[in-house]
Amino acid sequence: MDFDLEDLVHVEQTFYEHGYADGHAHGRVHGLIEGRALGREKGFEMWEELGFYEGFASMWQAIHSSQSGPDDRTTHHTKQLLELIAQFPRINPSATDASDLDIPKLFRQIRSRYKALCATLGVRPTLRSGVSSSPTRQTDDPAEAPEGTRPDASRKVWPVQAAENQRPREDLNF
């Protein structure tokens, strides 16, 4: 019987190396799956925010083009915001070529231009993500609101009124 004592001395290291290799391969597969899911979620959040900015800028561009005497600063900020949004990649740039595009920097520039446009218009900027990260529940009934919270903390932009309570609006000038 040919028995090598050297193998017996290194048996623990051998099992460790095999376990490490198996764990590394398993972690690589699961990391790829989780990375794709996280990337898809964060990409959706980014595009939701960009879509809001683009819709906001397009709406104000249409309003200012239909009114007489457009403000040069408003027009400038609107065009700059839409140009920055147009520069944002529509496909994954890392999959096609190794470009030096800095997506977080471009996103910061878009947010800054949005804030500048809001300041020019006299509108309060809304910089919230689509999904609320607060664990508290929002209620419309003040009786259901937890103690210490204000029921008017989540203001509605346009209150919903019944059809019989609505007054006709004829002073809109678009």
N, C-alpha and C positions, 0 to 999 in steps of 0.2 A: 504494500500500500504506500503510495507516494503522497505524502501530506506536506504541504508547504506552510510553515509557521508564519511566514511573512504575510500571507493572505489573512491569517487569523488575527494578526496584530492590527491590520488596517481594515478590518471588517466594518467597524463603526464609520470610518471615513467613506468607505465605498457606499454604504447605505445612505449616508448623508448626501453624497454627490448624486446618487440616483434620485433621491427624494427631491433634491433641489432642482434637478433638470425637469422632473415631472411637474413640479409646482410652477416652475418658470413657464413651461409650455401652456399649462392650464391657465395661469394668470394672464398670459399674453392673449389668449382667445377671449377670456372674459373682459379684459381691459379694452379690447377692440370693440366688443359689443357695447359695453357701458360708455365708451368714448363716443361711439356713433349716436347713441341715444341722447347723451348730454349735448353733443354738438347740434343735433336736430332741434332739441328744445331751446338752446340758446340762440340758434339761428332764427327760429321762429319768433322769439322775443325781439331780436334785433330788427327783423323785417316788419314786425308789427309796429314798432316805434318809428321806423323809417316811413312806413305807409302813412302813419298819422302825420308826420312832418310834411310829406309830399302832398297829402290831401289838404292840409292846413294852408300850405303855400299856394297851391293851385286855386283854392277857394278865394284867398285874398287877392291873388293876381287877377282873377275874373272880376271880383268886386271893384278893384281899383281901375281896371281897364274900362269898365262900363260907366264909371262916374267921371265927371268932368274934373280937370285939374289934378291928375295923379301926383302923388308925393314921390319925388325922386328917390329919397332914402328908402321908402317902402318898396318901390319897384326894384331898386338895386338889391336890397336884402332878399326879396322874393326870388329874383333871378339867380343870385348867388347860392341860395339854399337849394333851389332846384338843380343847379349845375353840380353842386356837391353830391346831391343824392344820385344824380346820373352817373357820377364817377364810381359809386359804390359797386363792387363786382356782383354780377348776377349769377356767376358760377364760382365754384371753389377754385381760387387762384393757385393754391398749392398743388392741386391735381394736374393742372395744365402746364405751368412753368414756374420756375423759381423767380418770382418778381419781388421787388422791394416795396410792395404795397403795404402800408401800415394801416390796417383796418381800425384799430382802436384810436389812432390819431385822426383818421378821417371821420370817425363817429363823433369824436370830441368836437371837431370843426363843425359838423352838422348841428350838434346840440348848441354850440355857441352861436351859430348863425340863426338858429331858431329863436334863441333868447333875444338876440339883437332885433329880429323881426317883431317879436312880441313887444319889446320895449318901444319900437317905433310906432307900432299900432296902438299902444296903450292897453294891450291885452295881457292878462296874467298868464305866464307860461305854465303849462301842465306837463310836468316831467315825471310821470308815473309809469311803472311797467303795467302790462296788461293783467298780470296776476297779482293779487294782493298778497303781500307776505306777512300781514298781521294776522295773528291767530284769533283776534276778536271778531265776533259776528256782527254784521251791520244790520240794524233793524230800522224800519220806518216808524214803528209804534214806540213813542217815548216810554210807555209803561213797560215794554220789554227790554229797554236799554239797561245795561248793567249800571250799578251805582258808580258815580264818579265820572261817567262819560257824558258828553254832551250829545243830545239827539241831533243837533244841527251840525255836527262835525263833518258829516258827509253831505255837503250841500248838493242839491240837484241843480243843474244848469238851467233846464227848462222844466218847470213843474207841470205835471200831467193834470189837466182839468177836464171835467166832464163837458160834453159838447154844449149843454144848455148854459154853462157858466162862462163860456168863452165869449170875449168881445171881438168884433171884427177889427182887424188891424189894417188901416189904410195908410199909415204913415211910413211904411217901408219904402226905401228908395234904393233899389239895386239897379 
